[in-house]
Amino acid sequence: MSDEPRMSPVAGLAVAVSAVSAGAIFVRLSDAPSSVAAFYRVLFTTLPLLPVAYWRYRAQFARITRRDLGFATLSGVALALHFASWFESLEWTSVAASVTLVQAQPVFVALGAWLLLRERVTRRMAAGVAVAVGGMVAMSVGDLLGGVLVGPRPLYGNGLALFGAVMAAAYVLAGRSLRQRVSLVPYVVVVYGVCTAALFGLVLAEGHPLIGYPSREWALFAALAIGPGLLGHTVVNWALAHVESSVVSVSLLGEPVGATVLAFLLLAETPTPVTLVGGGVVLVGIAVTATDAAG
């Protein structure tokens, strides 16, 4: 661990979890296409980092190899698909289901590391994965079997959220070795730069305009970047230098809880009992998997 920080890491994590919890609400409040909101979220997060990267890390950029750029490209494209699919999922299913399912990234990281990197999977991790998958199944089909629909197409939206979780895991796995060789700011700038370019291509492919949105939409785009982007994930990366990664992983499970509460208060969206129970099971499975993997 690093020297004693000026701000309490616990307080920092509380700020970060609060910030990322608001992300789904900002997306739901926006009337812009989901790919456009995702594009500006990443773009506005990256732009403030460019001056810092230029003045303090120029030499490190020059040392990035072609192989590293390849991993950065894979990581950035996976991150773009994560944002695009998750933002779109919020159009079709409940905030509670979407945020809980997309938070299942540690489960897919464990599976991916086992399948692709031949990393060892303990019995505890396997149990955590099994519990989380059981909760995902319950969340995805339970409400449909009970005849209760939360969102226009909840099964489709849940599938998009799960795909977003898989892509978030791919982003982590592709960037794992790169992050060991490249400092945080150059890493984020390169990967987010690729992510921004990929989302820009998606917006063009879908035929959406990039300008002409009302001021309310630009405020929401900025809020997505400042809140979940800078105050959320940036603070999480800072906290990793001061507390155990298992603590950070478990702390981030507060995002689905916070997002569900905010959706209830601000959007009058009440999750069904099946969503609440299934979501709780998923969070238990994620916690078991993440803490064992981090330990």
C-alpha positions in Angstrom: 0.0 0.0 0.0 1.1 3.6 -0.6 1.7 6.3 1.9 -1.2 7.5 4.1 -3.5 9.6 1.8 -4.8 13.0 2.6 -8.4 11.8 2.1 -9.8 8.7 3.7 -10.0 5.9 1.1 -13.4 4.9 2.7 -14.7 8.4 2.1 -13.3 8.3 -1.4 -15.1 5.0 -2.1 -18.3 6.3 -0.8 -18.1 9.3 -3.2 -17.2 6.9 -6.1 -20.1 4.5 -5.4 -22.5 7.4 -5.1 -21.2 8.8 -8.4 -21.4 5.6 -10.4 -24.9 4.8 -8.9 -26.2 8.0 -10.6 -25.0 6.9 -14.0 -28.0 4.8 -14.9 -30.3 7.6 -13.8 -28.6 10.1 -16.2 -28.9 7.6 -19.1 -32.6 7.0 -18.4 -33.2 10.7 -18.2 -31.6 11.4 -21.5 -33.7 11.4 -24.7 -30.6 11.1 -26.9 -29.8 7.7 -28.6 -27.9 5.4 -26.3 -24.8 5.3 -28.5 -24.6 9.1 -28.6 -24.8 9.3 -24.8 -22.1 6.7 -24.5 -19.9 8.5 -27.0 -20.1 11.8 -25.2 -19.7 10.1 -21.8 -16.3 8.7 -22.8 -15.2 11.7 -24.9 -15.9 14.2 -22.0 -14.2 11.9 -19.6 -11.1 11.7 -21.8 -10.7 15.3 -22.8 -9.7 16.7 -19.3 -6.9 14.0 -19.1 -5.2 15.0 -22.4 -3.3 18.1 -21.0 -2.1 16.0 -18.0 -1.0 13.2 -20.3 0.8 15.6 -22.7 2.7 17.5 -20.0 3.6 14.7 -17.6 3.6 11.4 -19.5 4.9 12.2 -23.0 7.9 10.0 -22.6 5.8 7.0 -21.5 3.6 7.2 -24.7 6.8 6.9 -26.8 7.6 3.6 -25.0 4.3 1.9 -25.8 5.0 -1.0 -28.1 3.0 -2.2 -31.1 2.0 -5.2 -29.0 0.7 -2.9 -26.3 -1.3 -0.9 -28.8 -2.9 -4.2 -29.9 -4.0 -5.0 -26.4 -5.2 -1.4 -25.9 -7.3 -1.6 -29.1 -8.9 -4.8 -27.9 -9.5 -3.3 -24.5 -10.9 -0.1 -25.9 -13.3 -1.8 -28.4 -14.6 -4.1 -25.6 -15.2 -1.0 -23.4 -17.1 0.7 -26.2 -19.3 -2.4 -26.6 -19.8 -2.5 -22.9 -21.1 1.1 -22.7 -23.2 0.8 -25.9 -24.9 -2.4 -24.8 -25.5 -1.3 -21.2 -26.8 2.1 -22.1 -29.2 0.5 -24.6 -30.3 -2.1 -22.0 -31.7 0.8 -19.8 -34.2 1.5 -22.6 -35.7 -2.0 -22.3 -35.5 -3.2 -18.7 -35.5 -1.8 -15.1 -32.6 0.1 -13.7 -32.4 -2.5 -10.9 -32.0 -5.4 -13.2 -29.7 -3.6 -15.7 -27.3 -2.3 -13.2 -27.1 -5.5 -11.2 -26.5 -7.7 -14.3 -23.9 -5.4 -15.8 -22.1 -5.4 -12.4 -21.5 -9.2 -12.8 -18.2 -8.4 -14.5 -16.1 -10.2 -11.8 -17.9 -13.4 -12.6 -17.0 -13.2 -16.3 -13.5 -12.1 -15.5 -13.0 -15.3 -13.4 -14.5 -17.4 -16.2 -12.4 -15.7 -18.9 -9.2 -16.0 -16.9 -9.9 -19.7 -16.4 -10.8 -20.4 -20.1 -8.3 -18.1 -21.8 -5.4 -17.6 -19.4 -5.6 -21.0 -17.6 -5.7 -19.3 -14.2 -6.8 -21.5 -11.3 -10.4 -21.4 -10.2 -10.9 -22.2 -6.5 -14.0 -24.0 -5.1 -15.0 -20.7 -3.5 -14.9 -18.9 -6.9 -16.8 -21.7 -8.6 -19.4 -21.5 -5.9 -19.7 -17.7 -6.3 -20.0 -18.0 -10.1 -22.8 -20.7 -9.7 -24.7 -18.5 -7.2 -24.4 -15.4 -9.4 -25.6 -17.3 -12.5 -28.5 -18.7 -10.6 -29.5 -15.2 -9.5 -29.1 -14.0 -13.1 -31.5 -16.7 -14.4 -34.0 -15.8 -11.7 -33.9 -12.1 -12.5 -34.1 -12.7 -16.3 -37.1 -15.1 -16.4 -38.8 -14.9 -13.0 -40.8 -11.7 -13.7 -41.8 -13.0 -17.2 -43.1 -16.3 -15.8 -45.0 -14.3 -13.2 -46.5 -12.2 -15.8 -44.9 -9.0 -14.5 -43.1 -6.7 -17.0 -40.7 -4.0 -15.8 -39.7 -2.2 -19.0 -40.8 -2.7 -22.7 -38.7 -5.8 -23.3 -37.1 -6.9 -20.0 -35.6 -10.1 -21.3 -33.9 -8.3 -24.2 -32.7 -5.6 -21.9 -31.4 -8.1 -19.4 -29.5 -9.8 -22.3 -27.9 -6.5 -23.3 -26.9 -5.9 -19.7 -25.3 -9.3 -19.5 -23.5 -8.7 -22.8 -22.2 -5.4 -21.3 -20.9 -7.4 -18.3 -19.1 -9.8 -20.6 -17.5 -6.9 -22.6 -16.5 -5.2 -19.3 -14.7 -8.5 -18.4 -13.0 -8.5 -21.8 -11.9 -5.0 -21.3 -10.3 -6.0 -17.9 -8.7 -9.1 -19.3 -7.3 -7.4 -22.4 -5.9 -4.5 -20.4 -4.5 -6.6 -17.5 -1.0 -7.1 -18.8 -0.9 -3.6 -20.4 -1.8 -2.0 -17.1 1.2 -3.7 -15.5 3.6 -1.9 -17.9 1.9 1.4 -18.5 1.0 4.1 -15.9 -2.7 4.9 -15.2 -3.0 8.1 -17.1 -1.4 6.9 -20.4 -3.3 3.7 -20.1 -6.7 5.4 -19.6 -6.0 7.9 -22.4 -5.0 5.3 -25.0 -7.8 2.9 -24.1 -10.4 5.6 -23.8 -9.2 7.1 -27.1 -9.8 3.8 -28.8 -13.2 3.5 -27.0 -14.2 7.0 -28.2 -13.3 6.2 -31.8 -15.2 3.0 -31.7 -18.3 4.7 -30.3 -18.0 7.5 -32.9 -18.0 4.8 -35.6 -21.1 3.2 -34.0 -22.9 6.5 -33.9 -22.2 7.1 -37.6 -23.2 3.6 -38.5 -26.5 4.0 -36.8 -27.1 7.4 -38.5 -27.5 9.5 -35.4 -26.6 13.2 -35.4 -23.7 14.3 -33.2 -25.0 17.9 -32.7 -28.3 19.7 -32.4 -29.3 18.4 -29.0 -30.9 20.7 -26.5 -28.9 22.1 -23.5 -30.5 19.6 -21.2 -28.9 16.7 -23.1 -25.5 18.3 -23.0 -25.8 18.8 -19.3 -26.6 15.1 -19.0 -23.6 14.1 -21.2 -21.4 16.2 -18.9 -22.9 14.7 -15.8 -22.2 11.2 -17.1 -18.5 12.2 -17.6 -18.0 14.1 -14.3 -20.0 11.8 -12.1 -19.5 8.1 -13.1 -16.4 8.9 -15.2 -14.2 11.3 -13.2 -15.6 11.1 -9.7 -16.5 7.5 -10.0 -14.0 5.3 -11.8 -11.1 7.7 -11.4 -11.5 7.7 -7.6 -11.9 3.9 -7.7 -8.5 3.6 -9.4 -7.0 6.0 -6.8 -8.5 4.0 -3.9 -6.8 0.8 -5.3 -3.5 2.3 -4.3 -4.6 2.6 -0.7 -6.9 -0.3 0.1 -7.2 -4.0 -0.8 -8.7 -4.7 -4.2 -11.2 -7.0 -2.5 -12.5 -4.1 -0.5 -12.9 -2.0 -3.6 -14.7 -4.9 -5.4 -17.2 -5.4 -2.6 -17.7 -1.6 -2.3 -18.7 -1.4 -6.0 -21.6 -3.8 -5.2 -23.2 -0.7 -3.7 -23.8 0.6 -7.2 -26.9 -1.6 -7.9 -28.3 -0.7 -4.5 -27.8 3.0 -5.0 -29.1 3.0 -8.5 -32.2 1.1 -7.5 -32.9 3.5 -4.7 -32.4 6.5 -7.0 -34.7 5.0 -9.6 -37.4 4.5 -7.0 -37.0 8.1 -5.7 -36.5 10.0 -9.0 -38.2 7.8 -11.6 -40.9 6.1 -9.5 -39.6 2.8 -10.7 -40.4 0.0 -8.2 -38.5 -3.3 -8.7 -40.5 -6.5 -8.5 -39.9 -9.0 -5.6 -38.3 -11.4 -8.1 -35.8 -8.7 -9.2 -35.0 -7.8 -5.6 -34.4 -11.4 -4.5 -32.6 -12.4 -7.7 -30.5 -9.3 -7.6 -29.6 -10.0 -4.0 -28.5 -13.5 -5.0 -26.4 -12.1 -7.9 -24.7 -9.7 -5.5 -23.8 -12.4 -3.1 -22.3 -14.5 -5.9 -20.3 -11.5 -7.2 -19.0 -10.7 -3.7 -17.9 -14.3 -3.2 -16.2 -14.5 -6.6 -14.5 -11.0 -6.4 -13.2 -11.4 -2.9 -11.7 -14.8 -3.6 -10.2 -13.7 -6.9 -8.7 -10.6 -5.3 -7.3 -12.5 -2.3 
